[in-house]
Every structure is written in C-alpha cells, then in structure tokens.
Amino acid sequence: MSTSIRINDSFYEEAKSQAKAELRSIPNQIEYWARIGKIALDNPEMSIEAIKTLMVAKNQASEPFTFR
C-alpha cells in the first residue's frame, strides 16, 4: 500500500540529493530517514551510527544466501 503525503520543497530536494548519493529512490530515502528517526526516538541511548549498523545487519540477515 502506498499513500501520498505533502512535504516541503526543500526537504524533498534534500531527500532527492541524498537518495541519488545512496542509490535509493526518493520515497525509499524518506522512509529510511523515518525508520532511523523512529528507532532513535524509541531508543534514545543508541547512537545514529549504531542504529544504521543495526539496520544494515537486519537487511543482510533477511537476504537469501546465494553462491557467487
């Protein structure tokens, strides 16, 4: 399910720039920021770097193993 939301133009442009640098779509970049923010609010003792590391580890654990 997707839902349209309104955000200000400067936030959109910042998300667009960051999304390009991190090879994400703009909606995925905004969702990424939202997830980090939610985790940070729920866990104020965690640093942003710890949160990002945790998110990467969780993503890697959910990917199926493939031989190369």
C-alpha positions in Angstrom: 0.0 0.0 0.0 1.3 3.5 -0.7 0.0 6.8 0.5 0.7 10.3 -0.9 2.0 12.9 1.6 2.9 16.5 1.4 6.4 17.6 2.3 8.1 21.0 1.8 10.2 21.5 -1.3 13.5 22.0 0.5 13.0 18.6 2.3 12.2 16.9 -1.0 15.3 18.4 -2.7 17.5 17.2 0.2 15.9 13.7 0.0 16.4 13.7 -3.8 20.1 14.6 -3.4 20.7 12.1 -0.7 18.8 9.4 -2.5 20.9 9.8 -5.6 24.1 9.6 -3.5 22.9 6.4 -1.6 21.4 4.8 -4.7 17.8 4.8 -3.3 14.6 6.2 -4.7 13.3 9.4 -3.1 10.4 7.6 -1.3 12.9 4.9 0.0 15.2 7.7 1.2 12.4 9.4 3.1 11.3 6.0 4.6 14.9 5.3 5.6 15.1 8.6 7.4 11.8 7.9 9.1 12.9 4.5 10.3 16.1 5.9 11.7 14.1 8.6 13.5 11.6 6.2 14.9 14.3 3.8 16.2 16.1 6.8 17.7 13.0 8.1 19.5 12.3 4.6 20.8 15.9 4.0 21.9 17.4 7.3 23.0 20.5 5.6 24.3 21.6 4.4 20.9 23.8 6.5 18.6 22.7 7.1 15.0 25.7 5.1 13.8 24.6 2.1 16.0 21.1 2.4 14.6 22.4 2.4 11.0 24.7 -0.6 11.7 21.7 -2.4 13.2 19.6 -1.7 10.1 22.3 -2.9 7.7 22.7 -6.1 9.8 19.0 -6.7 9.8 18.8 -6.3 6.0 21.7 -8.6 5.4 20.2 -11.3 7.6 16.9 -11.2 5.7 18.6 -11.6 2.3 18.7 -15.2 1.0 22.2 -16.7 0.7 23.5 -17.1 -2.8 26.7 -18.6 -4.1 28.9 -16.4 -6.2 
